[in-house]
Amino acid sequence: MRRLIVPIACVLMLAAAVSAFATDPPLTDDAYTSLAKPTTNFGSGTYLQVDNQDDAYLKFDLSTLPAGIQANQVSKATLRLFVNHLTTPGLVDLYQVGGAWSEGGASGITYNFAPTSSGPMGTPYMVSTVNSWVVMDVTSVVQAWLSGTPNYGLRIAAPASGVSVLFDSKESTSTSHAPELQVELSGPAGPAGATGQQGPTGATGAQGPAGPNTLASGVVTAPSLKFAADLSTGLFLVGPHAMAVASGGMDRMQFRADGDIDISGNIRQLGEPFLYAFGGGNLTVGPTSMPLTATGVLNTAMGVGVLHSLTTGELNTAVGNSALQLNSDGFANTAVGADALAANTHASQNTAVGSGALSNNTTGYQNSTLGYLTLNASSTGNNNAVLGAYALQNSVSGSNNLAVGVGALQNLTSGDNNTAIGFTAGVNLATGSNNIDIANPGTPTDSGVLRIGQDGVQSATFIASIRGVTTGQPNAIPVYIDSNGQLGTVSSSRRFKEDIRDMGSVSDRLMRLRPVTYRYIQKRDDGSQPIEYGLIAEEVEEVYPDLVAHSADGRIETVQYQKIEPLLLNEVQKQRRALEAQAQEIRGLQEQVERLLRAASVK
């Protein structure tokens, strides 16, 4: 046996020591700005305030760093702020200032004259403990400054967290913990040393045992790795940097040179196809999903039993256990969530997102739902739009409904053209149609009713473009509101009235009413209580009970002043008739006097 002398090259590398040291560039300017005092400069303050209205600004002088220092020599840069006082713990963000500013003087920084900044830089930093340091990583921005980006300093802000904190400034006299910028620098590595001499050749080692065959290219019957019992199964090369696995003489899997893996069959789980793609751009992930016999194209199924009954349907997407399970030829449906559109058979263009959404739909089309159990009972309804868990949950055949909000129109079964917006909006509707409920539950018998808000919840109503705007038609009439909150008008046409009679002496009691001046207890928005003119409803009720309006709970509310106008007209007409009678009587007396005077003059 020969002995092989193996040469060993000994390479000696003499590396220069890498120098490392830290330095603290001085703080030249610090101040804070305040939204509450936008024109005030706080550069001479002993603290830096940061909250949702106040931002702190810092600027350091990097010229004190060693001459010629490069950005890649900054291994780490750290900003340290000392927490002097903490009102509310929370997060602060760090921003890079993008313009020049100064701490004080005539051009000192204020809220109104603060430069722009970019950021935030990285993740927010928690401020939770008083009398401690908050440490922030500013390595990237210091490296940027050393690479030529102008150094306008840093901004500390808390735009959304609710934190309220006072950091020490460089003017602080109590604790004297001014903001610090610590920069760690490292020098370059020295040159490599010379290569050492080659060592002597070693002795030849003993012959080792025979190793496995090298992996050679070839056919299945002549592979380099095979099983003795089956010469048609093995592992072999199919080209440069490519390998294949064969079984039963067929190429089943290839590991391609570009890193891709090709398989000729499907991936199965417990005997069931689990992942497979077949003709027409169909893709299935999950057992008992879209059958291989389906002829529809561009369908995607992910989950157990998804699109299980598909035959000719196209452009369907189903994700979730049993989603679109019974769909046969419906097209362009999207179902995301367990049992979403599970009963759909032929309907098309439905979108159901949420567990149980549209799960009982069979033929309804162009429905869009988002939320748990939305349109859960609908089977034939069309053109419904639903957003919010349980919304339109019990609608069976309703169409053209819009429900936005958790539980909106939840109990509607067959109504059409309803609109409900808000939490449980229209929840009391049963079969009504053409209703609009905004933040109102509605009532079971509503049909063609508009309801906005709820008594006891909303306390005032503001609608623009009414006051001071003249109507476009010259036939405008007053609008009234009853104790149920219903708006309407009063009709005066004969066709709406019966039992019409002259008023007669009914208006005689008007003279028993007491007109008064008064001030409302509740002040106006400006704090005033101007003098008002009118009647006291309780006094009017004693004379004319029909003129008094009551609230929904039966309490006296106000006087229906519009009903006093006909009473006043009746009294005016009575006065007119009385005046005419008096005038006639006076004329008669005048004529009598004139006759008497003429008779006396004759004598």
C-alpha positions as CSV (number, residue, x, y, z in Angstrom):
1,M,0.0,0.0,0.0
2,R,1.4,3.4,-1.0
3,R,1.4,6.4,1.3
4,L,0.2,9.7,-0.2
5,I,2.0,12.8,1.1
6,V,-0.6,15.6,1.2
7,P,0.7,19.2,1.0
8,I,-0.7,21.5,3.6
9,A,-0.6,25.2,3.0
10,C,-0.3,27.3,6.1
11,V,-1.6,30.8,5.5
12,L,-0.7,33.3,8.2
13,M,-3.0,36.4,8.3
14,L,-1.7,39.3,10.3
15,A,-4.8,41.5,10.8
16,A,-4.4,45.0,12.1
17,A,-6.4,45.6,15.2
18,V,-9.7,47.4,14.7
19,S,-10.0,50.5,16.8
20,A,-13.3,51.4,18.4
21,F,-14.3,54.3,20.6
22,A,-17.3,56.4,21.6
23,T,-17.9,60.2,21.4
24,D,-20.7,62.5,22.4
25,P,-21.3,65.4,20.0
26,P,-22.5,68.5,21.9
27,L,-26.1,69.6,22.0
28,T,-26.3,73.1,20.4
29,D,-30.0,73.8,20.3
30,D,-33.1,72.4,22.1
31,A,-36.6,73.8,22.4
32,Y,-40.2,72.7,22.1
33,T,-43.3,74.2,20.3
34,S,-46.9,74.3,21.5
35,L,-50.2,74.3,19.5
36,A,-51.8,76.1,22.5
37,K,-49.3,79.0,22.2
38,P,-48.3,78.9,18.5
39,T,-46.3,82.2,18.5
40,T,-44.3,81.5,21.7
41,N,-40.7,80.4,21.7
42,F,-39.7,77.9,24.5
43,G,-36.0,77.7,23.7
44,S,-34.9,78.9,27.1
45,G,-37.1,76.5,29.1
46,T,-35.6,74.0,31.5
47,Y,-37.7,71.1,30.1
48,L,-38.8,69.8,26.7
49,Q,-42.6,69.1,26.7
50,V,-44.0,66.3,24.5
51,D,-47.8,65.5,24.2
52,N,-50.5,65.6,21.6
53,Q,-50.0,69.4,21.3
54,D,-46.3,69.9,22.0
55,D,-43.2,68.7,20.1
56,A,-39.5,68.8,21.1
57,Y,-36.6,69.8,18.8
58,L,-32.9,68.9,19.2
59,K,-29.8,69.7,17.2
60,F,-26.3,68.3,17.8
61,D,-22.9,69.5,16.4
62,L,-21.2,66.6,14.4
63,S,-18.2,68.7,13.6
64,T,-16.6,67.5,16.8
65,L,-16.3,64.0,15.4
66,P,-12.8,63.0,14.2
67,A,-11.9,64.6,10.9
68,G,-12.6,62.5,7.8
69,I,-15.0,60.2,9.6
70,Q,-17.2,58.2,7.2
71,A,-20.8,57.0,7.6
72,N,-19.7,53.4,7.5
73,Q,-17.5,54.0,10.5
74,V,-20.5,54.8,12.7
75,S,-21.3,51.4,14.3
76,K,-24.1,52.8,16.5
77,A,-25.7,56.1,17.4
78,T,-28.0,56.5,20.4
79,L,-30.2,59.4,21.5
80,R,-30.8,59.6,25.3
81,L,-33.6,61.7,26.9
82,F,-34.1,62.0,30.7
83,V,-37.7,61.8,31.9
84,N,-38.1,64.6,34.5
85,H,-41.9,64.4,34.9
86,L,-44.5,61.9,33.5
87,T,-48.2,62.8,33.5
88,T,-49.4,60.0,31.1
89,P,-47.2,57.1,30.0
90,G,-47.3,56.3,26.3
91,L,-45.4,56.2,23.0
92,V,-43.3,58.9,21.3
93,D,-42.1,59.0,17.7
94,L,-38.8,60.3,16.3
95,Y,-38.7,62.4,13.1
96,Q,-35.9,63.9,11.0
97,V,-36.1,67.7,10.7
98,G,-36.0,69.0,7.2
99,G,-35.3,72.7,7.6
100,A,-33.2,75.2,9.5
101,W,-34.3,76.5,12.9
102,S,-32.7,78.0,16.0
103,E,-33.3,77.6,19.7
104,G,-34.0,81.3,20.5
105,G,-33.6,84.9,19.6
106,A,-35.6,86.9,17.2
107,S,-36.0,83.9,14.8
108,G,-36.4,81.3,17.5
109,I,-38.6,78.3,16.7
110,T,-42.4,78.4,17.4
111,Y,-45.3,76.3,16.4
112,N,-46.2,78.6,13.6
113,F,-42.7,78.8,12.3
114,A,-41.5,75.2,12.7
115,P,-39.7,73.4,9.8
116,T,-41.1,70.3,8.2
117,S,-40.0,66.9,9.2
118,S,-40.1,63.4,7.8
119,G,-40.9,60.1,9.6
120,P,-41.6,58.6,11.9
121,M,-38.2,56.8,12.1
122,G,-38.7,53.2,13.0
123,T,-41.1,52.0,15.7
124,P,-42.3,54.3,18.5
125,Y,-40.5,54.4,21.9
126,M,-42.3,53.7,25.2
127,V,-42.1,56.3,28.0
128,S,-43.3,54.7,31.2
129,T,-40.9,55.5,34.1
130,V,-40.0,58.9,35.6
131,N,-36.4,59.7,36.5
132,S,-35.1,57.4,33.9
133,W,-33.5,57.6,30.4
134,V,-35.4,56.9,27.2
135,V,-32.9,55.5,24.7
136,M,-33.6,55.8,20.9
137,D,-31.6,54.3,18.0
138,V,-30.6,57.1,15.6
139,T,-27.7,55.2,13.8
140,S,-29.3,55.6,10.3
141,V,-29.9,59.3,10.6
142,V,-26.4,60.1,11.9
143,Q,-24.9,58.0,9.0
144,A,-27.1,60.0,6.6
145,W,-25.8,63.3,8.0
146,L,-22.2,62.1,7.5
147,S,-23.1,61.1,4.0
148,G,-24.2,64.6,3.0
149,T,-27.8,65.0,4.2
150,P,-28.1,68.4,5.9
151,N,-28.1,68.1,9.7
152,Y,-31.2,70.1,10.9
153,G,-31.7,67.9,14.0
154,L,-34.4,65.7,15.4
155,R,-38.1,66.2,16.4
156,I,-39.8,64.1,19.2
157,A,-43.6,64.0,18.9
158,A,-46.6,62.0,20.2
159,P,-49.2,62.5,17.5
160,A,-51.6,59.6,18.6
161,S,-50.5,57.9,21.8
162,G,-51.8,60.3,24.5
163,V,-48.5,60.5,26.3
164,S,-47.6,63.6,28.3
165,V,-44.0,63.9,29.4
166,L,-41.3,66.5,30.3
167,F,-37.7,65.7,29.3
168,D,-34.8,67.7,30.8
169,S,-33.4,70.3,28.5
170,K,-29.8,71.6,28.4
171,E,-31.0,74.5,30.5
172,S,-32.2,72.3,33.3
173,T,-30.9,73.3,36.7
174,S,-32.6,70.8,38.9
175,T,-31.4,67.4,37.6
176,S,-29.0,68.6,34.8
177,H,-29.6,65.6,32.5
178,A,-29.4,67.3,29.2
179,P,-30.2,65.3,26.0
180,E,-27.3,63.2,24.8
181,L,-26.2,61.8,21.5
182,Q,-23.7,58.9,21.9
183,V,-21.8,57.9,18.7
184,E,-19.8,54.7,18.6
185,L,-17.0,54.8,15.9
186,S,-14.8,52.0,14.5
187,G,-11.7,52.3,12.4
188,P,-10.9,50.2,9.2
189,A,-9.2,46.8,9.3
190,G,-5.5,46.7,8.5
191,P,-4.0,44.9,5.5
192,A,-3.6,41.1,5.3
193,G,-0.2,39.6,6.2
194,A,2.0,37.6,3.8
195,T,1.2,33.9,3.0
196,G,3.4,31.4,4.9
197,Q,5.5,28.6,3.4
198,Q,3.9,25.3,2.2
199,G,4.3,22.4,4.6
200,P,5.6,18.9,3.7
201,T,3.4,16.3,2.0
202,G,1.7,13.9,4.4
203,A,1.7,10.1,4.1
204,T,-1.0,8.2,2.1
205,G,-3.9,7.1,4.2
206,A,-5.5,3.6,4.3
207,Q,-8.0,2.7,1.6
208,G,-11.6,3.4,2.8
209,P,-14.7,1.2,2.2
210,A,-16.5,1.4,-1.1
211,G,-18.9,4.4,-1.2
212,P,-22.3,4.6,-3.0
213,N,-22.5,5.0,-6.7
214,T,-22.2,8.5,-8.0
215,L,-25.5,10.0,-9.2
216,A,-25.3,9.5,-12.9
217,S,-27.7,10.5,-15.7
218,G,-29.6,7.7,-17.4
219,V,-33.0,6.1,-17.8
220,V,-35.2,4.6,-15.1
221,T,-33.9,1.1,-15.8
222,A,-30.3,2.2,-15.3
223,P,-30.3,4.7,-12.4
224,S,-27.5,5.3,-9.9
225,L,-30.0,4.9,-7.1
226,K,-32.6,2.2,-7.4
227,F,-34.5,-0.4,-5.5
228,A,-33.6,-4.0,-6.2
229,A,-37.2,-5.1,-6.2
230,D,-38.3,-2.5,-8.8
231,L,-35.8,-1.4,-11.5
232,S,-38.4,1.1,-12.8
233,T,-38.3,3.1,-9.6
234,G,-35.4,5.4,-8.7
235,L,-33.6,8.7,-8.5
236,F,-31.6,9.9,-11.4
237,L,-30.2,13.0,-13.2
238,V,-32.2,14.5,-16.1
239,G,-29.8,17.3,-17.0
240,P,-27.3,19.7,-15.5
241,H,-28.3,20.6,-11.9
242,A,-31.6,18.8,-12.3
243,M,-32.9,15.6,-10.7
244,A,-36.0,13.4,-11.1
245,V,-37.9,10.8,-9.1
246,A,-39.5,8.0,-11.1
247,S,-42.0,5.4,-10.0
248,G,-43.2,2.5,-12.1
249,G,-41.3,3.8,-15.1
250,M,-42.9,7.2,-15.1
251,D,-41.3,10.6,-14.3
252,R,-43.3,11.6,-11.2
253,M,-41.3,14.6,-9.8
254,Q,-38.5,16.8,-11.0
255,F,-36.3,19.2,-9.1
256,R,-35.5,21.7,-11.8
257,A,-32.3,23.7,-12.2
258,D,-34.2,27.0,-11.7
259,G,-35.4,25.8,-8.3
260,D,-38.9,24.8,-9.3
261,I,-40.5,21.5,-8.5
262,D,-42.7,19.8,-11.1
263,I,-45.1,17.0,-10.2
264,S,-47.1,14.9,-12.7
265,G,-49.9,14.0,-10.2
266,N,-51.8,15.6,-7.3
267,I,-51.0,16.0,-3.7
268,R,-53.2,13.8,-1.5
269,Q,-54.1,13.7,2.1
270,L,-55.3,10.3,3.4
271,G,-56.1,9.2,-0.1
272,E,-58.1,12.3,-1.0
273,P,-56.7,14.9,-3.6
274,F,-55.5,17.9,-1.5
275,L,-53.7,20.2,-4.0
276,Y,-54.2,20.0,-7.7
277,A,-54.6,22.1,-10.8
278,F,-56.3,21.0,-13.9
279,G,-57.5,22.4,-17.2
280,G,-59.0,25.8,-17.7
281,G,-57.1,27.6,-15.0
282,N,-58.9,25.8,-12.1
283,L,-57.1,25.4,-8.8
284,T,-58.2,23.3,-5.8
285,V,-56.7,23.2,-2.3
286,G,-58.4,20.8,0.1
287,P,-60.0,17.4,0.2
288,T,-63.4,16.8,-1.5
289,S,-63.2,20.1,-3.2
290,M,-63.9,21.0,-6.8
291,P,-64.1,17.7,-8.8
292,L,-61.6,16.8,-11.6
293,T,-64.6,16.2,-13.9
294,A,-65.7,19.9,-13.8
295,T,-65.6,21.6,-17.2
296,G,-65.9,25.2,-15.9
297,V,-62.9,27.4,-16.1
298,L,-61.0,29.9,-14.0
299,N,-62.4,28.6,-10.6
300,T,-60.5,28.6,-7.4
301,A,-61.4,26.4,-4.4
302,M,-59.7,26.4,-1.0
303,G,-61.1,24.3,1.9
304,V,-62.9,21.1,2.6
305,G,-65.9,20.4,0.3
306,V,-65.5,23.7,-1.5
307,L,-67.2,23.9,-4.9
308,H,-67.8,20.2,-4.5
309,S,-70.7,20.0,-7.0
310,L,-69.2,22.2,-9.7
311,T,-69.9,21.2,-13.3
312,T,-69.9,24.1,-15.8
313,G,-69.7,27.1,-13.5
314,E,-66.9,29.6,-14.2
315,L,-65.0,32.4,-12.5
316,N,-66.0,31.3,-9.0
317,T,-63.8,31.8,-6.0
318,A,-64.6,29.8,-2.8
319,V,-62.5,29.9,0.4
320,G,-63.6,28.2,3.5
321,N,-65.2,24.9,4.7
322,S,-68.2,24.0,2.4
323,A,-68.2,27.4,0.6
324,L,-70.2,27.2,-2.6
325,Q,-70.5,23.5,-1.9
326,L,-73.6,22.9,-4.0
327,N,-72.8,25.3,-6.8
328,S,-73.2,23.6,-10.2
329,D,-73.3,26.1,-13.0
330,G,-73.4,29.5,-11.3
331,F,-70.7,31.8,-12.4
332,A,-68.7,34.8,-11.0
333,N,-69.6,34.0,-7.4
334,T,-67.1,34.8,-4.5
335,A,-67.6,33.0,-1.2
336,V,-65.1,33.5,1.7
337,G,-65.9,31.9,5.0
338,A,-67.2,28.6,6.3
339,D,-70.6,27.7,4.6
340,A,-70.6,30.9,2.7
341,L,-73.0,30.5,-0.3
342,A,-73.1,26.8,0.6
343,A,-76.6,26.2,-0.9
344,N,-76.0,28.1,-4.0
345,T,-76.8,26.0,-7.1
346,H,-77.4,28.1,-10.2
347,A,-77.2,31.7,-9.0
348,S,-74.4,34.0,-10.2
349,Q,-72.6,37.2,-9.4
350,N,-73.0,36.9,-5.6
351,T,-70.3,38.0,-3.2
352,A,-70.4,36.5,0.4
353,V,-67.7,37.2,2.9
354,G,-68.1,35.9,6.4
355,S,-69.0,32.6,8.0
356,G,-72.5,31.5,7.1
357,A,-73.0,34.5,4.7
358,L,-75.7,33.8,2.1
359,S,-75.4,30.1,3.2
360,N,-79.0,29.3,2.1
361,N,-79.0,31.2,-1.2
362,T,-80.2,29.0,-4.1
363,T,-81.1,31.2,-7.0
364,G,-80.7,34.8,-5.8
365,Y,-78.2,36.8,-7.8
366,Q,-76.1,39.9,-7.5
367,N,-76.1,40.0,-3.7
368,S,-73.1,41.4,-1.8
369,T,-72.6,40.6,1.9
370,L,-69.8,41.1,4.4
371,G,-70.2,39.8,7.9
372,Y,-71.0,36.8,10.0
373,L,-74.4,35.2,9.1
374,T,-75.3,38.1,6.8
375,L,-78.3,37.3,4.5
376,N,-78.0,33.8,6.1
377,A,-81.7,32.8,5.4
378,S,-82.0,34.4,1.9
379,S,-82.7,31.9,-0.8
380,T,-84.1,33.8,-3.8
381,G,-83.5,37.5,-3.0
382,N,-81.6,39.6,-5.5
383,N,-79.5,42.8,-5.5
384,N,-79.1,43.1,-1.7
385,A,-76.1,44.8,-0.2
386,V,-75.1,44.0,3.4
387,L,-72.3,45.0,5.7
388,G,-72.2,43.9,9.3
389,A,-72.6,40.7,11.3
390,Y,-76.3,39.4,11.4
391,A,-77.4,42.1,9.0
392,L,-80.4,41.0,6.9
393,Q,-79.9,37.6,8.6
394,N,-83.5,36.4,8.3
395,S,-84.5,37.8,4.9
396,V,-85.7,34.9,2.7
397,S,-86.9,36.5,-0.5
398,G,-86.3,40.3,-0.1
399,S,-84.6,42.2,-2.8
400,N,-82.9,45.5,-3.4
401,N,-82.2,46.1,0.3
402,L,-79.3,47.9,1.8
403,A,-78.2,47.1,5.4
404,V,-75.1,48.6,6.9
405,G,-74.4,47.9,10.5
406,V,-74.4,45.0,12.9
407,G,-77.9,43.6,13.1
408,A,-79.3,46.0,10.5
409,L,-82.6,44.7,9.1
410,Q,-81.9,41.5,11.0
411,N,-85.6,40.5,11.3
412,L,-86.8,41.5,7.9
413,T,-88.1,38.4,6.1
414,S,-89.6,39.5,2.7
415,G,-89.5,43.3,2.4
416,D,-87.9,45.0,-0.6
417,N,-86.2,48.3,-1.3
418,N,-85.4,49.0,2.4
419,T,-82.3,51.0,3.5
420,A,-81.0,50.7,7.1
421,I,-77.8,52.3,8.2
422,G,-76.4,52.0,11.8
423,F,-76.2,49.5,14.6
424,T,-79.5,47.4,14.6
425,A,-81.0,49.9,12.3
426,G,-84.4,48.7,11.0
427,V,-84.1,45.6,13.3
428,N,-87.9,45.8,14.1
429,L,-89.0,45.7,10.4
430,A,-90.7,42.4,9.5
431,T,-92.2,42.5,6.0
432,G,-92.3,46.2,5.1
433,S,-90.9,47.7,2.0
434,N,-89.5,51.1,0.9
435,N,-88.4,52.1,4.4
436,I,-85.3,54.1,5.3
437,D,-84.0,53.7,8.8
438,I,-80.9,55.6,9.9
439,A,-79.8,54.9,13.5
440,N,-83.5,53.9,14.2
441,P,-84.9,50.4,14.8
442,G,-88.2,51.1,13.0
443,T,-91.5,49.4,13.9
444,P,-92.9,46.0,12.6
445,T,-95.7,47.7,10.6
446,D,-93.6,50.3,8.8
447,S,-93.9,50.5,5.1
448,G,-92.7,53.5,3.1
449,V,-91.5,55.2,6.3
450,L,-88.4,57.3,6.8
451,R,-86.9,57.3,10.4
452,I,-83.7,59.1,11.5
453,G,-82.3,58.9,15.0
454,Q,-84.1,57.9,18.2
455,D,-85.8,59.8,21.0
456,G,-83.7,59.8,24.1
457,V,-80.5,59.3,22.1
458,Q,-80.3,62.4,19.8
459,S,-81.2,65.7,21.5
460,A,-81.1,68.1,18.6
461,T,-81.5,68.2,14.8
462,F,-79.5,70.4,12.5
463,I,-80.3,70.4,8.7
464,A,-78.5,72.8,6.4
465,S,-80.0,74.9,3.6
466,I,-83.4,75.5,5.1
467,R,-83.4,78.6,7.2
468,G,-83.2,81.7,5.0
469,V,-83.8,79.7,1.8
470,T,-87.1,80.5,-0.1
471,T,-88.8,77.5,-1.6
472,G,-88.8,77.1,-5.4
473,Q,-92.6,76.8,-5.6
474,P,-95.0,79.5,-4.5
475,N,-97.3,77.0,-2.7
476,A,-95.2,76.3,0.4
477,I,-97.1,75.3,3.6
478,P,-96.0,74.9,7.2
479,V,-94.5,71.6,8.5
480,Y,-95.7,70.2,11.9
481,I,-94.4,67.5,14.2
482,D,-96.5,65.3,16.5
483,S,-95.6,63.6,19.8
484,N,-94.3,60.5,17.9
485,G,-91.8,62.6,16.0
486,Q,-93.7,62.3,12.7
487,L,-93.4,65.3,10.4
488,G,-96.3,66.4,8.2
489,T,-98.6,69.2,7.1
490,V,-102.2,70.1,7.9
491,S,-104.7,69.8,5.0
492,S,-107.5,72.3,4.6
493,S,-109.3,71.0,1.5
494,R,-113.0,70.1,1.8
495,R,-112.2,66.7,0.5
496,F,-110.4,65.8,3.7
497,K,-113.2,67.1,6.1
498,E,-116.6,66.2,7.4
499,D,-119.1,67.5,9.8
500,I,-118.4,71.1,8.7
501,R,-120.2,73.8,10.8
502,D,-120.0,77.5,11.4
503,M,-117.9,78.3,14.5
504,G,-120.6,80.5,16.1
505,S,-120.0,81.4,19.7
506,V,-117.0,79.0,20.2
507,S,-114.6,81.9,19.9
508,D,-116.3,83.9,22.7
509,R,-113.9,82.3,25.2
510,L,-110.9,83.9,23.5
511,M,-111.2,86.9,25.8
512,R,-110.6,84.6,28.8
513,L,-107.1,83.8,27.6
514,R,-104.2,85.7,29.2
515,P,-101.4,86.9,26.9
516,V,-98.1,87.1,28.8
517,T,-94.5,88.0,28.4
518,Y,-91.9,85.5,29.7
519,R,-88.3,84.1,29.4
520,Y,-87.4,80.5,28.7
521,I,-85.6,78.8,31.6
522,Q,-83.1,77.2,29.2
523,K,-80.7,79.8,27.9
524,R,-79.8,80.4,24.3
525,D,-76.4,79.2,23.0
526,D,-75.1,82.7,23.6
527,G,-76.3,82.7,27.3
528,S,-79.2,85.1,26.7
529,Q,-82.8,84.8,27.9
530,P,-84.7,87.3,25.7
531,I,-88.3,88.3,26.4
532,E,-90.9,86.1,24.6
533,Y,-94.6,86.7,24.0
534,G,-97.4,84.1,24.1
535,L,-99.7,82.1,26.3
536,I,-99.3,79.6,29.1
537,A,-100.4,76.1,27.9
538,E,-101.9,75.1,31.3
539,E,-104.1,78.2,31.3
540,V,-105.2,77.6,27.8
541,E,-106.2,74.0,28.6
542,E,-108.7,75.4,31.2
543,V,-110.4,77.4,28.4
544,Y,-109.7,75.5,25.2
545,P,-108.4,71.9,25.9
546,D,-108.3,71.2,22.2
547,L,-105.7,73.9,21.6
548,V,-103.1,72.2,23.9
549,A,-100.6,69.7,22.5
550,H,-99.3,66.9,24.8
551,S,-96.1,65.0,24.7
552,A,-95.9,61.2,24.1
553,D,-96.2,60.6,27.9
554,G,-99.3,62.8,28.2
555,R,-97.6,65.9,29.7
556,I,-98.7,69.4,28.6
557,E,-96.2,70.5,26.0
558,T,-97.4,73.6,24.0
559,V,-100.2,75.6,22.5
560,Q,-101.3,74.9,18.9
561,Y,-101.1,78.6,18.0
562,Q,-102.2,77.8,14.4
563,K,-105.6,76.8,15.6
564,I,-106.1,80.2,17.3
565,E,-106.1,82.0,13.9
566,P,-109.6,80.8,12.8
567,L,-111.0,81.7,16.3
568,L,-109.5,85.2,15.9
569,L,-111.0,85.5,12.4
570,N,-114.4,84.4,13.7
571,E,-114.2,87.1,16.4
572,V,-113.1,89.7,13.9
573,Q,-116.1,88.8,11.7
574,K,-118.4,89.0,14.6
575,Q,-117.0,92.5,15.5
576,R,-117.4,93.5,11.9
577,R,-121.0,92.6,11.9
578,A,-121.5,94.3,15.2
579,L,-119.9,97.5,13.9
580,E,-122.0,97.4,10.7
581,A,-125.1,97.1,12.8
582,Q,-124.0,99.9,15.0
583,A,-123.2,102.0,11.9
584,Q,-126.7,101.4,10.5
585,E,-128.2,102.3,13.8
586,I,-126.2,105.4,14.0
587,R,-127.3,106.4,10.5
588,G,-130.9,105.9,11.5
589,L,-130.5,108.0,14.5
590,Q,-128.8,110.7,12.4
591,E,-131.7,110.7,10.0
592,Q,-134.2,111.0,12.8
593,V,-132.2,113.9,14.3
594,E,-132.1,115.6,10.9
595,R,-135.9,115.2,10.6
596,L,-136.5,116.7,14.0
597,L,-134.2,119.6,13.2
598,R,-136.0,120.3,10.0
599,A,-139.4,120.2,11.8
600,A,-138.2,122.5,14.5
601,S,-136.9,125.0,11.9
602,V,-140.3,125.1,10.1
603,K,-142.0,126.1,13.3
